[in-house]
Amino acid sequence: MCRLSSTAFRVMGMTLALGLGCGGGDGGSGSTADGGRADAFRPDLGPPDLGTPDLGPPPPEPVRFFLLGDTGEGNDAQYAVAAVMKDLCDSEGCDFAVLLGDNIYDAGVDGVDDAQWQSKFEQPYAELDIPFFAVMGNHDYGGSLLGIDTGGLGNEWDKGPVAVRYSDVSDKWVMDDTHYTFTWDTVGFIMLDSNAILWDEDVHGEQRDWYPSALSEVGDAEWVIAAMHHPFRSQGRHGNAGRYESIEVGGEEIPLPVPIMDGRFHRDFMEEVVCGTVDIAVSGHDHNRQWLDEADRCGGTELIVSGAGAKTTDFVDARGNDLFWGDDTKPGFLYVVVDGNTLTGQFYDLDGNMEFERQLVH
């Protein structure tokens, strides 16, 4: 009498079932149609060769980068911050850095051979073999008032193209234009010239007209970040756009009624053009570190200030901003890791302490 049985086993994550039986109706051994004996499954020989499965492309590598501004002092703090960045590159990995303006204090540079490129950029970051993508700050644009040099006023517009041309000289400085985009794997950046916006100036191009095409250029990125010098919202000394430089009297803010000084053009640009179109808007200008809890004021866009790359300035309580975390006592930077649909930001100080972490998930 013949006893029918079946055997199941797993190969490459699939379950295969084989019937092992008696074959022909005469009770004899199994045979092929032409009378030959059929080959039986031999567990001792292992599973059959099913070929290499198509698992598709490997997932993208995580993207790791730094966000920091107001760096261009050439002082001890800038070197200390750079050393912590180097340690993180060695231990965790890093792909690039984004400089958020005021890259060369106090009045920018006069040419691509200006000695300040070396003392305030190349030498402090000499140990970091990564590209630095930069935006312009008000100090990078120098300043002149009635023929008097006024570093930081930010109205010497010919200094913008100088910073762009330095990309052809340096191995690590990158500035494709005074406003531009770039994409690194899954992360897209819109690099704004907020100083020109502050002045309502279009000498290097109208950024309102350009912004839709910028969004399109980074449209395939999983994460999109707008980088600029001036903050939309800030607990710092410069404060919130539209009320920049307001002074505190008796615990209340007294705004300055000067359009350029109070940042109203930048406020309008953010509210009407940027907010809600990007995941994060990051800036410098105020020399401290902040992750604001005010995305609801910017169409869901997270707001970050990382302007303590070489020095600090105090918070102003009367600003009344809501923060997840902030520090105005130590220089430092934001280290970001993007892994697929997860973005993790970590604030470090100049001693290498990781002081705050926040994670965003799409």
C-alpha positions in Angstrom: 0.0 0.0 0.0 1.2 3.5 -0.8 1.3 6.3 1.9 1.1 9.9 0.5 3.0 12.7 2.4 4.0 16.3 1.8 7.0 18.3 2.9 7.3 22.1 3.3 10.4 24.2 3.6 11.5 27.8 3.3 13.8 29.2 0.6 14.6 32.9 0.4 11.6 33.8 2.5 9.1 31.7 0.4 7.4 28.6 1.6 7.5 25.7 -0.9 5.3 22.6 -0.5 6.4 19.3 -2.2 4.1 16.3 -2.5 6.1 13.1 -2.0 4.1 10.1 -3.1 3.9 6.9 -4.9 3.5 8.1 -8.4 1.7 5.6 -10.8 -1.5 3.8 -10.1 0.2 0.4 -10.1 1.7 0.9 -6.7 5.2 1.1 -8.2 7.7 3.9 -7.9 7.2 7.3 -9.4 8.0 7.6 -13.1 8.0 10.0 -15.9 5.6 9.8 -18.8 8.2 7.9 -20.8 8.7 5.4 -18.0 11.9 7.0 -16.6 12.3 7.5 -12.8 11.4 11.0 -11.6 14.1 12.8 -9.5 13.0 13.2 -5.9 13.7 16.1 -3.6 16.8 15.4 -1.5 16.8 17.4 1.7 20.4 16.5 2.2 21.4 18.3 -1.0 19.8 21.6 0.2 17.2 23.7 -1.5 17.1 24.1 -5.2 18.8 27.1 -6.9 16.1 29.6 -7.5 18.5 32.3 -8.7 19.2 35.7 -7.1 16.0 37.6 -6.2 15.5 41.1 -7.4 15.5 43.1 -4.2 15.5 46.5 -6.0 17.9 49.4 -5.4 19.4 49.7 -2.0 18.0 52.4 0.3 19.9 55.7 0.1 22.6 56.4 2.6 21.8 58.8 5.4 22.7 62.5 4.7 24.6 64.2 7.5 25.4 68.0 7.6 25.9 71.0 9.8 23.9 74.2 9.9 25.6 77.3 11.5 25.9 81.0 10.9 27.7 84.2 12.0 31.0 82.3 11.9 33.5 84.7 10.3 35.5 86.0 13.2 38.7 83.9 13.1 38.5 83.8 16.9 39.1 81.0 19.4 35.4 80.1 19.5 35.2 79.6 15.8 38.2 77.2 16.0 36.6 75.3 18.9 33.3 74.9 17.1 35.2 73.6 14.1 37.1 71.1 16.2 33.8 69.6 17.5 32.5 69.4 13.9 35.6 67.5 12.9 35.1 65.1 15.8 31.6 64.4 14.7 32.7 63.9 11.1 35.2 61.3 12.4 32.7 59.5 14.7 29.4 59.9 13.0 30.1 61.0 9.4 29.4 64.3 7.6 28.7 65.3 4.0 28.7 69.1 4.0 28.0 72.3 6.0 25.7 75.2 5.3 26.9 78.6 6.4 24.0 81.0 7.2 25.6 84.3 6.5 27.9 86.8 8.1 30.7 84.6 6.9 33.3 87.3 7.0 33.0 90.0 9.7 32.9 93.0 9.9 32.3 94.2 6.3 32.8 91.2 4.0 35.7 91.0 1.5 37.0 93.2 -1.3 38.1 90.5 -3.6 38.8 86.8 -4.0 42.4 87.4 -2.8 41.4 89.2 0.4 43.4 87.8 3.3 40.2 87.4 5.4 39.2 84.4 3.3 42.2 82.6 4.9 42.0 83.9 8.5 38.2 83.7 8.8 37.2 80.7 6.7 40.0 78.5 5.2 42.2 78.3 8.3 39.5 77.7 10.9 37.9 74.9 8.9 41.2 73.5 7.5 40.6 70.1 9.1 37.2 69.7 7.6 37.4 68.1 4.1 33.8 68.9 3.1 32.0 71.5 1.0 30.6 74.6 2.7 27.5 75.9 1.0 27.0 79.6 1.9 24.5 82.4 1.9 25.1 86.1 2.2 24.6 88.0 5.4 24.3 91.7 6.1 28.0 91.9 7.2 29.1 90.1 4.0 27.5 93.0 2.1 29.6 95.5 4.1 27.9 98.9 4.4 28.2 102.6 3.5 26.3 105.5 4.8 27.0 109.0 3.4 30.4 107.8 2.3 31.2 106.4 5.7 32.1 102.7 6.0 29.3 101.1 8.1 30.0 97.4 8.3 26.8 95.4 8.7 24.5 98.0 7.1 24.6 95.6 4.1 24.2 97.8 1.1 27.4 97.3 -0.8 25.9 95.1 -3.5 29.0 94.5 -5.5 30.3 92.3 -2.7 27.8 89.6 -3.5 29.4 88.6 -6.8 32.8 88.6 -5.1 31.6 85.8 -2.8 30.2 83.9 -5.7 33.5 84.1 -7.6 35.4 82.8 -4.6 33.8 79.4 -5.4 36.3 79.2 -8.3 39.2 79.7 -6.0 38.4 77.6 -2.9 38.3 73.8 -2.6 35.5 74.0 -0.1 33.6 77.3 -0.5 30.4 76.9 -2.6 28.1 79.8 -3.6 26.6 79.3 -7.1 24.9 82.7 -6.9 23.7 85.1 -4.3 20.6 83.0 -4.2 20.5 79.4 -5.6 19.5 75.8 -4.9 21.3 72.5 -4.4 20.2 69.0 -3.7 22.2 66.4 -1.9 20.6 62.9 -2.3 17.3 63.2 -0.4 17.6 66.8 0.8 17.0 69.9 -1.2 18.1 73.4 -0.2 16.7 76.8 -1.3 19.5 79.3 -0.4 18.0 82.8 -0.1 19.6 86.2 0.0 17.6 87.6 2.9 19.7 90.7 3.0 18.5 91.7 -0.4 14.9 90.9 0.6 15.4 93.0 3.8 16.3 96.0 1.6 13.6 95.1 -1.0 16.5 95.1 -3.5 16.5 93.1 -6.7 20.0 94.1 -8.1 20.9 90.4 -8.2 17.5 89.2 -9.3 13.9 89.3 -8.0 13.6 86.4 -5.6 9.8 86.4 -5.6 9.8 85.6 -9.3 12.6 83.0 -8.9 11.2 81.1 -5.9 8.7 78.9 -7.8 11.4 77.7 -10.1 13.6 77.1 -7.0 10.9 74.9 -5.5 10.7 73.0 -8.8 14.4 72.4 -8.8 14.3 70.7 -5.4 10.9 69.1 -5.9 12.1 65.5 -6.0 13.8 65.8 -2.6 12.2 64.0 0.4 13.1 67.0 2.6 13.3 70.7 1.6 15.1 73.3 3.7 15.1 77.1 3.1 18.4 78.6 4.4 18.9 82.3 4.9 20.6 84.8 7.2 17.7 86.7 8.7 15.2 84.9 10.9 11.5 85.0 10.5 11.0 84.5 14.2 13.6 84.8 16.9 13.9 85.3 20.7 17.2 87.0 20.1 18.4 90.6 20.1 17.4 91.2 16.5 14.0 89.6 17.1 11.0 88.9 14.9 10.8 90.1 11.3 8.6 93.1 11.1 9.8 94.1 14.6 13.6 93.9 14.2 15.7 95.9 16.6 12.7 96.8 18.7 13.8 97.9 22.2 12.5 96.6 25.5 11.0 99.3 27.8 9.3 98.1 31.0 9.0 94.6 29.7 7.3 95.8 26.5 8.6 95.9 22.9 8.9 99.3 21.3 9.3 98.8 17.5 11.4 101.0 15.2 9.4 102.7 12.5 12.0 102.2 9.8 11.0 99.7 7.0 14.5 98.4 6.3 15.5 98.3 9.9 12.4 96.5 11.2 12.5 93.7 8.7 8.9 94.1 7.4 9.9 93.2 3.8 11.5 89.9 5.0 8.4 89.2 7.1 6.2 89.7 4.1 8.4 87.5 1.9 8.3 84.7 4.4 4.6 84.9 5.0 3.6 85.2 1.4 6.2 83.1 -0.4 8.1 80.7 1.8 6.0 79.6 4.8 4.3 76.3 4.2 6.4 75.4 1.1 9.4 73.9 2.9 9.9 71.6 5.9 12.4 73.9 7.7 13.5 77.5 7.5 16.9 78.0 9.2 18.7 81.2 9.8 21.4 83.0 11.7 21.7 86.7 12.5 20.9 86.3 16.2 24.0 84.8 17.8 22.4 81.9 19.7 20.7 78.6 19.1 17.0 78.1 19.0 14.4 75.5 17.9 11.2 77.5 17.9 7.8 76.0 18.7 6.1 78.3 16.2 5.5 76.2 13.1 1.9 77.3 13.3 3.0 80.9 12.5 4.7 79.7 9.3 2.3 77.3 7.6 3.7 74.3 9.3 7.3 75.1 8.5 9.7 74.4 11.4 11.8 77.4 12.4 15.4 77.2 13.6 18.0 79.8 14.4 21.7 78.6 14.5 23.7 81.8 14.6 26.3 80.9 17.3 29.1 79.7 15.1 31.7 82.0 16.7 30.0 84.1 19.4 26.8 84.6 21.4 24.3 87.4 22.2 21.5 87.3 24.8 17.9 86.4 24.4 15.3 89.2 25.0 12.4 88.0 27.1 10.0 90.6 25.7 10.1 88.9 22.3 7.6 86.4 23.7 8.6 83.5 21.4 7.8 79.9 22.2 10.8 77.6 22.0 11.3 73.9 22.2 14.8 74.7 23.3 17.2 77.6 23.2 20.7 78.6 24.5 22.3 82.1 24.4 25.4 81.3 26.5 27.7 79.1 24.3 28.7 79.0 20.7 27.7 75.9 18.8 25.8 74.5 15.8 23.1 72.2 14.6 24.0 68.7 13.3 21.4 67.1 11.1 21.0 63.5 10.0 18.4 62.6 7.3 17.6 59.0 7.0 14.7 58.4 4.6 11.6 59.9 6.0 13.2 60.8 9.3 15.2 64.0 10.1 17.0 64.3 13.3 18.5 67.6 14.5 21.0 67.9 17.3 22.3 71.1 18.9 26.0 70.8 20.0 28.0 73.4 22.0 31.7 74.2 21.5 32.7 71.7 24.2 31.2 68.8 22.2 28.1 68.4 24.4 24.9 67.4 22.6 22.3 69.6 24.4 19.1 69.1 22.5 17.6 66.7 19.9 14.4 66.9 17.9 13.1 64.4 15.3 10.8 65.0 12.4 9.0 62.3 10.5 7.2 62.6 7.1 
